[in-house]
């Protein structure tokens, strides 16, 4: 055994021990009475109940204490009056600190003055653990400090609100797909081929064989589509893009869906329907969270009620040049600066479709008479692709296309890109045995969360973000 492997951690472990007063005061959950959930508080009005949770704020006047209390499912203000409880209970309450855990007992009442609509008059409490001084206070903290303490920052009201909205979007999206007859499949994280050939890949050693972390499950969804009809996947994907913008993550969650016998118009119709359903569900089920985030819900309501805008890539380029004299060519991509300009011109999400062939993926249907495998300088060849650009400057949130379903056409394109035939033989088989016209799209969960929540930076839309300069915690 080498000297290196024999080295022990030099940490002074004893210096990290907690003072005994901060250790748990109960042995197990059996030491607590049965508790209700705050999400059901409306059913407990006038009743004396127990809640388990945490103190996230408190203040005292000497004769009365106000506890801001959460249990993960909801929040409530709990009031403890010295004159209404025993001296023992009052003394226990004086020990409480921010993020202490406990069980509270008392009567629930409605109160319009409360930010939660309800209050609780405490009659008893059982301390689970008294927390030491909490590192995140009400003072202003820099983003690096907050991200270093992300495991604790998640407890703040705004971060909880964002993650509740994230959960609602996930549930809304998957419910909508199931109701529409889609079957979920799980696609591999290790993939031997590239799907989005415009992005960089994370290379992984797979028992001596080179493979990659997935960029998208789309190609595998296409295979399942031929067996199951409408299919989708939902899981983490990875992009090795060295970008530090507020819209990029290295690891994020994506839903890829495939729609058989569907063209680009049908695809846009479907994406719009799904977007409106998600936003509508968030307005209905996350009203409190949207209020915490100070989101303009009138704008969200408008996205549900009005039609999205549809423009070709060429029309978009011409409009941007006309309004802002940007000097864009018909082959240019539309990136963040251009998306911001579009947000100044339109107050609704925009579908931009029929993109230049050379800036889109290999599997997309070519338009017009010219269907060369690769575009060259000045080539006006287009693909039947579409990006959905959100309003308010939140940028692209979905991308999709009609898929090539002619075997020979796909063969020539794979050849022109220099991809090994053996790597894509299985994908070509899909065009050999019962090929059909079909379309599909992908939606970045975090980008949609950012759009609905109105949060500035995408790093706050996922519990533990992985970015170019961050892998901790």
N, C-alpha and C positions, 0 to 999 in steps of 0.2 A: 504494500500500500504506500502511495506517495506521501511526502510530508504535507502536501497541500490538502489532501483528503483527510488528514489527521487533525488539521487545525480546528479549533473550537471557536464558537462565537465569542468575541471579547466583550460583549455587552455586559454592563454591570446590572444584572437582572434585578437584584435587590433594590436598586435605586428607582426602579419602575413600579414597585409594589404600591398599591393603594393604601391609604390610611384606612384602618378598619371601619371608621365611621362612614366610609363610602362603599362598603361591601353590602351585598344583598341582605335584606332583613327577613326574608322568608326562605323556606327550604324548597318549595315547589309551588306550582300553580294550584295544588290542592289546598294551600293555605288561604286562598282567596275564595270569596263567595261567587256564585254564578253571576255573570255580568252580561249586560245588553250591549248593542252596538249603537253608536251615535248616528249612524245613517238612518236609523229607525226612530229617532228621537220624537218625531211627531206622534208616534204611537204610545209614548210614555208620559204625555202631558198629564199632570195631576197625580202621577204615581211616584213612589219612592223606588229607585232602581240603583244598580251599581254599574259603573263604567271602569274599564281598565285602560290605562294610557299614560300620557306624559304631560308635564307642565311645560308649555313653551313660552309663557310669559306670566308674570305675577306682580302684584303691587299690594301694599298694605297701608292702612291709615292708623294702625294701632288697635283698632276695634273691629275692623272688617278687612277681609282679604278677598282679592279678586284673582282667580286663576283662569288663565287661558289654557284650555285643556283639549287634547286631541287623542283619538284612539286609532287613527289610520283610516277610519271610514268616515269621520266627520269631526267637527269642532264644537265646543260649547264654552260659555263663560260660567264658571262655578263660583259661588259666593259663600264665604264662611264668616259668620258673625260670632264674635267672641261671646256675646251674651246668650247665644242659642245653643252652645255646645259645652261639653265638660272642659275643665282646665287641661286635662291630659290631651284631648284632641287638639285644642288650640296650641298647646306647646309643640305637638308633633308638626303642626302646620308651619310653625316658625322655622323649622329646619329646611323646608322645601327650597329648592333652587331650580334654576332653568334646566329643563330636561330630566328632572327627577321623575322616576316612574312610580306609579301608585294606583290604588283602587279608590275611587271616590263613591260616596253613597249620599243620596239626597233626593229631594222632590223636584221634578221638572215642571217648568211653567213657561208659557209663551211670553215673549217680551219683544215688542217692536223696536225698542231702543238697542237691543243686542244686534251685533253684526250677523249673528247666526239665526236670529229669530226666536231663540230659546235661551233660558238661563236655568241654572240648577242651584237650589238652596241646600248647601251641604249639611249633613248631620253626622258624618263620620268619614274617616279616611284610613287606609292601610298603606303604609310606605313599603314599596318594594325595594327601591334603591335611591339614595341621595346622590345626585351627580356632583362631581367637583366643578369648579368654575368653568363654564362653557366657553370654548375659544372663539365662537362666533357671536358677536354682540350686535347691538343696534347701530353701532358706529359704522362708518363706511369702510369696507374692506376692498382691496384690489382683487382683480380677477384671478391672479396667480395664487393668492392666498386662499381664495374660495375654492379654486379647483384642486389645490393641494389637500383641502379639507372637504372634498366633494362628498365623502361618506357621511359627513355631518351636515353639510349645506343642504342636502336633500330634505332635511327636516323643516326648512324655512317655508313660509306660507306660499311664496311664489313658486318655488321649486316643486312643492307638492302639487300645486295647481297645474303646472305644466305636465307633470307625470300622470295626473288624473285625466287630463285631456288626451294624452298619448294613449292611455288605456282605453278611453272611449273611442278614439279613432280606430284603434286596432279591432275592437269589438264590433263597431259599426261596419267597418270594411268587410270583415269576415262574415258577419251576419248577412250583409247585402249580397255577397257572392253566393253564400249557401242558398239564400232565398231565390237566387236567379239560376240555380241548377248547376253551380260549379262544384267540382271535386278538388279538394286540397291534396297535393302530393308534396313530399319532401325531397328536395334535390340535393345532390352531394356538395359538401364544402370543398373537398378535393376534386379538382377538375383538370383533365389532361389537355384541354383546348381552350382557346380564347373565345369569348362571346362578343365582348365589346372591344374591337381591335383598335380603338382610339385611346384606350386607357392602359395604364401600366399594370402589371401583374405582380403579385407576391409569389416568388418561386419557393417551393418547398421540396425538401428531399423526402421521397416516399420509398423508404427501404432501398435506396440506391437508384431510384428512378425519379426523374424530374417531373413534378406536377405543380399545380398552382392553386392558391386559394380562390374561391369562386368570386367572379364579378357579378354574376347573374345566373339564375336557374333557368333562363328562358329556353335554351336549346333542349333541355330535358323536359320542360313543360310541353314543348312541341311534340316530343315523343309520346308523352302520356295523353296528350290531346287526341291522338289517333286511336287510343284505346278507350278513353273515358269521356270524350267530348270536351266541354268547357272545363278547363283546369286552371289551378293557380298554385303557387308556392309562397311561402312567407318565411324569411329567415335572414340571418346576417350575411352580408357580402362585404368584399374588401377591395379597395382601390388604392394602389400605390402611387397616388398623385401627390406631389410635393407642394401642396397648396395650404395656405394659412388663412384663407378667407373665412368669413363668418357663415358661409354656406357649405363648407366642406368638412367631412369626416373621413377618416381612414377606414373605419369599420362602422357600418350602419345597417339598418334593416330595410329590406326591399320586398315588395310583393310583385311577382310577375304573373300575369294572366294571359291565357291564350283563348281566342274565340274562333271556333271553326265556322267556315262559310260566312265570314264577315269581311267587308271591305273597309276602307279608311273612314268613310262617312259613318258607317255603323259603329266603328271603333270610337270615334269622337262622341257620338251620341251616348255610348255606354259610359265613357269616362266622365262626361258631364253629369249623367244621372247619378253615378256613384259619388262624385264630388259633392253634389247637392245633398245627397242622403247623409254623407258624413258630417257636413257642416250643420245640417238640420239637427242631427242627433246630438251634436256638441252644444248647440244652442238650447236644446231641451234638457239635456242631462248634466251639463257642466256650467249652468248659469252662475253658480257661486264662484267657480274657479275663474271664469271669464271676467267676473267682477273684480276678483282679487288682482288679476293681471291688468285691469283697466283697459280691456279690449273693447274696441268700438263694435258692439254687436249689431248696430244698424247696418254697418257695411257687410257683416257676415250674412245678415238676413237678406240683403240685396243680392248677394251671390246665389242664394237659394231661389229667389223669385224671378230673376232676370236671366235671359239667354247669354251664354258666353259668346265672345267675339271669335270669328274664324277668318284668318288671313293666310295667304300663301307666303312662303319665304320671300319670294320676289316682291310681292306687294309690301311686305314689312320693310324690306331694304329701301324700296323707293320712298316710303313714307318717312323713314328715319332720315334719309338724305334730304328730303324736301323740308322737313321741319327743323333739322339740326345741322344740315350741311356736313355730315360725317364722312362723306367720301367712301362709303362702303360699296363693295362690288357684289355682284350676284353670287359669288362663290364664298363670301365671308360668312363666318359663324355669327350667331347672335349670342353674345355673352352677357355678363353682369352689367356692364355699362349701358349696353343697348336695352336690356330688360328694364333698367331703371328709367330710361327715356320713355319706353312704352308705358310705364306706370304713370308718367306725367300726362300722357295722351289719353289713356283709357282707365276707367275705374271699375273694370270687370276683368276676370281671367280671360286670356287669349290663347286660342289654338293657332299655332303657326305650323303649316303643313307644306308638303312638296319641297323638300330640302335638296341642296346640291349633293350629288352622289358621293363626291370625294370626302365629305366631312361626316358621313354617316356609316353605319355598320354594313357589313358585306351581305347580310341576308335579306335586305329590304328590297321590295319590288321596285323596278325601274319604271319610269313613265315615258310616254312618247315613243317615237320610232327608234331613237337611239338608246340602245341598252348595252353599251359597252361595259365590259367587266370593271374597268376602272376609269374614272374621269381624268382628263388631262387639262392643262391650263387653258382656260377659255371655254371648256366644255360646259354646255348648259344642261347636261343630263341631270335628271332629278329622280329622287326616290319618294315613294309614297309613305313618308314618315311624318310624324306630328309630335310637337312638344307643347305641353300645356304650361303657359307662363302665368303665375299667380299675379293678382293685382297688388297694389301698395308696395311694389318693389321687392317682393319676396322671391321672385325668380322662378325658374323651371321647377315644377313639382311632379310632372309625369312625362314619360317619353314612350312612343310606340310607333308601330308601322304595320303595313301589309307585309306579309312574308312571301318571298319567292317560293313558288311551288312547282316550277318546271325543273325537272332533274338536270337536263343538259345545261340550262342557263346557270343553275347553281354550281354545277361542275366547272364551268368556264370561269366563274367568279372566284371560286376557291383556288383554281389554278393560277389566275392572274394575281391573286394576293400572295402567292408563294407558300400557301399552306400545304402540309403533307396530306396526300390523299388518304392515307391510312388513318390519320387522326380524325378525319371528318367523314369516313365511309359510313359510319352508323347514322350520321345526320343526313347524308344523301339518301340512305335507305328509306327515310321518311317520305321522300319524293318519288321513290321507286314503287312502293307498295301502297297504293290507295291514296295518292297525293290529293290534296284539296286546297282551294283558296282559303286563307286564314289570316288573321291579324292578332296582334298582342301588344301589351304595354307593360311598363314597370312604373311603380310609384314608390318614391323614397319616403318612408314613414316619417323620418325626422324632418324632412322639408315640409311635409304636410302639417306636422305638428307646429312647426315654426309659423306657418301661414295662419293657421286657425288661432293659435295662442297669441300671436303678435310679438313673440319673444325676439329679441334682437339677434342673438347669436345661437347658432345651431348646437353648440356644445351643451346648452341647457335643456335640449329636447330628448336627451338619452341619459339614463342614470349614470353611466361611467364612460364618458367619451374617450375615444382613441383618435388623437390628432397627430400632426407631424411632429410636434414637440412634447407630446404627453402620452404616457402609458401608466401613470400612477394617479390615484390608487386603483 
